[in-house]
Amino acid sequence: MSPLRYTALTFALAAACAGSWAQIPAPSQPHSQQSAAAQLAEPKIKRLAAAADPLKKAVLIGRVATGNMIFQLELEGSEPMWMQMGNPPLWDAHVPDTDERYHVELKLTDPKTKTRIPYANIHFAATHQETGKTVALPLPPMWGNSGLHYSANSALLGDGTYAATVTVEVPTFQRELKDKDLWSQAVSARFHFKLVKGKLTEVSQASR
């Protein structure tokens, strides 16, 4: 075979292979937290017999058991917190701003040991169904009368119906080898609540 014909045949084979490779679908990528959350089942709605004022007493938004965790989401009035602020961070008292009306609180529990789960990064996002606007905030760990929980003050977005998602990233503590697969992926849960004149009239029906 002449060198010229050999070269032409080589290019033809390369082009054919390239065309075949182009038709092979790329390996699927793991779903992001957002896409995983989008596939969660919608919460069932519970209409309260009487409107509950979260500024007077903590109100249960919902309780969801998923991913070997129990999510308990509550809403109450904003509160001052002893926390690190500034750069460099220094301990000081954070007094709620005038628009920080609510305190979003998540209690995250291991159903087996009934222990609160620490060392997790937690993200809360709530979309106002009437306006389409979303408020998103991290829920840092906090200690209070109810023990270890995750919480933050927020103004939310006023009265209206909210679709909320709480995502718990993989806790960073060590595990016994037999528990190596426990809480090894981010887990999300959805919640529903409705505010009318600052009071809760609808929440999520607890799954357990």
C-alpha positions as a LaTeX table, in Angstrom:
\begin{tabular}{lrrr}
\hline
Residue & $x$ (\AA) & $y$ (\AA) & $z$ (\AA) \\
\hline
Met1 & 0.00 & 0.00 & 0.00 \\
Ser2 & 1.39 & 3.38 & $-0.97$ \\
Pro3 & 2.14 & 5.90 & 1.79 \\
Leu4 & $-0.42$ & 8.31 & 0.34 \\
Arg5 & $-3.18$ & 5.69 & 0.30 \\
Tyr6 & $-2.26$ & 4.56 & 3.86 \\
Thr7 & $-2.50$ & 8.14 & 5.15 \\
Ala8 & $-5.88$ & 8.64 & 3.50 \\
Leu9 & $-7.21$ & 5.39 & 4.99 \\
Thr10 & $-5.95$ & 6.41 & 8.46 \\
Phe11 & $-7.80$ & 9.74 & 8.29 \\
Ala12 & $-10.97$ & 7.99 & 7.12 \\
Leu13 & $-10.90$ & 5.53 & 10.04 \\
Ala14 & $-10.24$ & 8.35 & 12.52 \\
Ala15 & $-13.19$ & 10.31 & 11.16 \\
Ala16 & $-15.46$ & 7.29 & 11.38 \\
Cys17 & $-14.44$ & 6.62 & 14.97 \\
Ala18 & $-14.93$ & 10.25 & 15.89 \\
Gly19 & $-18.44$ & 10.12 & 14.48 \\
Ser20 & $-19.23$ & 7.00 & 16.51 \\
Trp21 & $-17.86$ & 8.52 & 19.71 \\
Ala22 & $-19.92$ & 11.64 & 19.16 \\
Gln23 & $-23.08$ & 9.50 & 19.24 \\
Ile24 & $-22.21$ & 7.89 & 22.59 \\
Pro25 & $-24.07$ & 9.79 & 25.35 \\
Ala26 & $-21.91$ & 11.39 & 28.00 \\
Pro27 & $-21.89$ & 9.70 & 31.41 \\
Ser28 & $-24.70$ & 10.99 & 33.58 \\
Gln29 & $-23.62$ & 13.48 & 36.23 \\
Pro30 & $-24.84$ & 13.31 & 39.81 \\
His31 & $-27.88$ & 15.48 & 40.44 \\
Ser32 & $-27.23$ & 18.79 & 42.17 \\
Gln33 & $-28.92$ & 19.59 & 45.45 \\
Gln34 & $-31.35$ & 21.80 & 43.54 \\
Ser35 & $-32.38$ & 19.14 & 41.03 \\
Ala36 & $-32.67$ & 16.51 & 43.75 \\
Ala37 & $-34.89$ & 18.84 & 45.74 \\
Ala38 & $-37.04$ & 19.48 & 42.67 \\
Gln39 & $-37.93$ & 15.78 & 42.55 \\
Leu40 & $-39.19$ & 15.62 & 46.13 \\
Ala41 & $-42.83$ & 14.87 & 46.79 \\
Glu42 & $-45.03$ & 17.84 & 47.58 \\
Pro43 & $-46.03$ & 18.06 & 51.26 \\
Lys44 & $-49.64$ & 17.53 & 52.26 \\
Ile45 & $-51.33$ & 20.67 & 53.52 \\
Lys46 & $-52.75$ & 20.94 & 57.03 \\
Arg47 & $-55.16$ & 23.81 & 57.67 \\
Leu48 & $-55.00$ & 25.02 & 61.25 \\
Ala49 & $-58.29$ & 25.23 & 63.16 \\
Ala50 & $-57.17$ & 28.62 & 64.46 \\
Ala51 & $-54.46$ & 30.92 & 63.12 \\
Ala52 & $-51.23$ & 30.56 & 65.14 \\
Asp53 & $-49.02$ & 33.54 & 65.93 \\
Pro54 & $-45.35$ & 32.48 & 65.70 \\
Leu55 & $-44.31$ & 35.70 & 67.44 \\
Lys56 & $-45.99$ & 34.46 & 70.62 \\
Lys57 & $-45.11$ & 30.77 & 70.48 \\
Ala58 & $-43.08$ & 28.49 & 68.21 \\
Val59 & $-45.27$ & 26.85 & 65.56 \\
Leu60 & $-44.48$ & 23.51 & 63.94 \\
Ile61 & $-44.25$ & 23.95 & 60.16 \\
Gly62 & $-43.76$ & 20.26 & 59.53 \\
Arg63 & $-41.95$ & 17.05 & 60.42 \\
Val64 & $-40.47$ & 14.85 & 57.70 \\
Ala65 & $-38.64$ & 11.54 & 58.05 \\
Thr66 & $-36.25$ & 10.98 & 55.16 \\
Gly67 & $-32.64$ & 9.91 & 54.59 \\
Asn68 & $-32.45$ & 8.31 & 58.07 \\
Met69 & $-33.08$ & 11.75 & 59.53 \\
Ile70 & $-36.07$ & 13.51 & 61.04 \\
Phe71 & $-36.48$ & 17.13 & 59.92 \\
Gln72 & $-38.57$ & 19.25 & 62.28 \\
Leu73 & $-39.08$ & 22.77 & 60.95 \\
Glu74 & $-40.50$ & 25.49 & 63.19 \\
Leu75 & $-41.21$ & 29.20 & 62.96 \\
Glu76 & $-41.11$ & 31.58 & 65.90 \\
Gly77 & $-40.36$ & 35.20 & 66.69 \\
Ser78 & $-36.84$ & 36.50 & 66.03 \\
Glu79 & $-34.45$ & 36.51 & 68.96 \\
Pro80 & $-31.05$ & 37.94 & 69.89 \\
Met81 & $-28.12$ & 35.56 & 69.49 \\
Trp82 & $-24.61$ & 35.33 & 70.89 \\
Met83 & $-22.51$ & 34.71 & 67.80 \\
Gln84 & $-19.29$ & 35.48 & 65.97 \\
Met85 & $-19.46$ & 38.54 & 63.75 \\
Gly86 & $-17.10$ & 40.73 & 61.74 \\
Asn87 & $-13.68$ & 40.15 & 60.22 \\
Pro88 & $-11.84$ & 38.83 & 62.12 \\
Pro89 & $-14.89$ & 37.17 & 63.72 \\
Leu90 & $-15.47$ & 38.20 & 67.32 \\
Trp91 & $-18.11$ & 37.02 & 69.76 \\
Asp92 & $-20.85$ & 39.58 & 70.29 \\
Ala93 & $-24.59$ & 39.92 & 70.75 \\
His94 & $-26.60$ & 40.10 & 67.54 \\
Val95 & $-29.81$ & 42.05 & 68.07 \\
Pro96 & $-32.44$ & 41.34 & 65.39 \\
Asp97 & $-32.86$ & 44.07 & 62.80 \\
Thr98 & $-36.25$ & 45.73 & 62.60 \\
Asp99 & $-37.16$ & 43.65 & 59.56 \\
Glu100 & $-35.97$ & 40.33 & 61.09 \\
Arg101 & $-39.40$ & 39.32 & 62.29 \\
Tyr102 & $-39.10$ & 35.55 & 62.35 \\
His103 & $-36.74$ & 32.85 & 63.59 \\
Val104 & $-36.52$ & 29.84 & 61.27 \\
Glu105 & $-35.51$ & 26.77 & 63.27 \\
Leu106 & $-34.71$ & 23.19 & 62.27 \\
Lys107 & $-34.30$ & 20.33 & 64.71 \\
Leu108 & $-32.45$ & 17.48 & 62.98 \\
Thr109 & $-32.66$ & 14.13 & 64.75 \\
Asp110 & $-31.39$ & 10.58 & 64.32 \\
Pro111 & $-34.53$ & 8.40 & 64.63 \\
Lys112 & $-32.53$ & 5.44 & 65.96 \\
Thr113 & $-30.75$ & 7.08 & 68.90 \\
Lys114 & $-33.08$ & 10.12 & 69.25 \\
Thr115 & $-29.92$ & 12.26 & 69.18 \\
Arg116 & $-29.69$ & 15.66 & 67.51 \\
Ile117 & $-27.37$ & 15.46 & 64.50 \\
Pro118 & $-24.49$ & 17.99 & 64.63 \\
Tyr119 & $-21.81$ & 19.16 & 62.17 \\
Ala120 & $-24.06$ & 19.66 & 59.14 \\
Asn121 & $-24.36$ & 22.59 & 56.75 \\
Ile122 & $-28.05$ & 23.32 & 56.33 \\
His123 & $-29.74$ & 25.49 & 53.72 \\
Phe124 & $-33.29$ & 26.86 & 53.87 \\
Ala125 & $-35.11$ & 28.30 & 50.85 \\
Ala126 & $-38.72$ & 29.43 & 50.70 \\
Thr127 & $-40.50$ & 30.63 & 47.57 \\
His128 & $-43.47$ & 33.00 & 47.90 \\
Gln129 & $-46.02$ & 31.40 & 45.61 \\
Glu130 & $-47.87$ & 34.63 & 44.77 \\
Thr131 & $-44.81$ & 36.70 & 43.82 \\
Gly132 & $-42.36$ & 34.00 & 42.77 \\
Lys133 & $-39.64$ & 35.53 & 44.94 \\
Thr134 & $-37.39$ & 33.31 & 47.02 \\
Val135 & $-35.65$ & 33.90 & 50.32 \\
Ala136 & $-32.64$ & 31.67 & 50.94 \\
Leu137 & $-30.47$ & 31.50 & 54.01 \\
Pro138 & $-28.06$ & 29.13 & 55.76 \\
Leu139 & $-29.15$ & 27.79 & 59.13 \\
Pro140 & $-26.06$ & 27.75 & 61.37 \\
Pro141 & $-25.93$ & 25.50 & 64.45 \\
Met142 & $-27.28$ & 27.06 & 67.63 \\
Trp143 & $-27.83$ & 26.10 & 71.25 \\
Gly144 & $-30.94$ & 27.14 & 73.17 \\
Asn145 & $-33.72$ & 25.94 & 75.45 \\
Ser146 & $-34.55$ & 23.14 & 73.02 \\
Gly147 & $-30.93$ & 21.95 & 72.81 \\
Leu148 & $-28.90$ & 21.78 & 69.61 \\
His149 & $-30.70$ & 23.02 & 66.52 \\
Tyr150 & $-30.06$ & 25.05 & 63.36 \\
Ser151 & $-31.59$ & 28.49 & 62.96 \\
Ala152 & $-31.49$ & 32.04 & 61.64 \\
Asn153 & $-33.56$ & 35.20 & 61.86 \\
Ser154 & $-35.34$ & 36.28 & 58.70 \\
Ala155 & $-37.97$ & 38.72 & 57.49 \\
Leu156 & $-39.27$ & 36.11 & 55.04 \\
Leu157 & $-41.35$ & 37.78 & 52.29 \\
Gly158 & $-44.50$ & 38.87 & 54.05 \\
Asp159 & $-47.93$ & 37.30 & 54.00 \\
Gly160 & $-48.64$ & 34.58 & 51.46 \\
Thr161 & $-48.18$ & 30.91 & 50.66 \\
Tyr162 & $-44.68$ & 29.46 & 50.81 \\
Ala163 & $-43.06$ & 26.36 & 49.33 \\
Ala164 & $-39.93$ & 25.69 & 51.37 \\
Thr165 & $-37.03$ & 23.29 & 50.96 \\
Val166 & $-34.49$ & 22.37 & 53.62 \\
Thr167 & $-31.28$ & 20.69 & 52.46 \\
Val168 & $-28.87$ & 18.97 & 54.84 \\
Glu169 & $-25.36$ & 18.38 & 53.55 \\
Val170 & $-23.29$ & 15.39 & 54.66 \\
Pro171 & $-22.35$ & 15.76 & 58.35 \\
Thr172 & $-18.59$ & 16.04 & 58.78 \\
Phe173 & $-18.11$ & 13.89 & 61.90 \\
Gln174 & $-16.37$ & 10.50 & 61.84 \\
Arg175 & $-18.43$ & 7.33 & 61.84 \\
Glu176 & $-17.90$ & 3.75 & 62.94 \\
Leu177 & $-17.05$ & 1.59 & 59.95 \\
Lys178 & $-20.42$ & $-0.15$ & 60.08 \\
Asp179 & $-22.08$ & 3.28 & 59.66 \\
Lys180 & $-19.89$ & 4.44 & 56.77 \\
Asp181 & $-22.91$ & 4.73 & 54.44 \\
Leu182 & $-25.07$ & 6.55 & 56.98 \\
Trp183 & $-25.80$ & 10.15 & 55.94 \\
Ser184 & $-23.34$ & 9.86 & 53.05 \\
Gln185 & $-25.40$ & 12.04 & 50.68 \\
Ala186 & $-27.14$ & 15.39 & 50.91 \\
Val187 & $-30.81$ & 15.06 & 51.86 \\
Ser188 & $-33.67$ & 17.49 & 51.24 \\
Ala189 & $-37.23$ & 17.82 & 52.50 \\
Arg190 & $-40.09$ & 20.06 & 51.39 \\
Phe191 & $-42.51$ & 22.03 & 53.53 \\
His192 & $-45.61$ & 24.19 & 53.04 \\
Phe193 & $-46.84$ & 27.10 & 55.13 \\
Lys194 & $-49.09$ & 30.11 & 54.73 \\
Leu195 & $-49.01$ & 33.44 & 56.55 \\
Val196 & $-52.07$ & 35.66 & 56.82 \\
Lys197 & $-51.63$ & 38.93 & 58.72 \\
Gly198 & $-48.43$ & 37.50 & 60.17 \\
Lys199 & $-50.13$ & 34.37 & 61.50 \\
Leu200 & $-49.85$ & 30.82 & 60.26 \\
Thr201 & $-53.07$ & 29.39 & 58.82 \\
Glu202 & $-51.59$ & 26.42 & 56.92 \\
Val203 & $-48.60$ & 24.18 & 57.59 \\
Ser204 & $-47.35$ & 20.79 & 56.40 \\
Gln205 & $-48.95$ & 17.62 & 57.63 \\
Ala206 & $-46.32$ & 15.77 & 59.68 \\
Ser207 & $-45.14$ & 12.53 & 58.06 \\
Arg208 & $-44.52$ & 10.97 & 61.47 \\
\hline
\end{tabular}
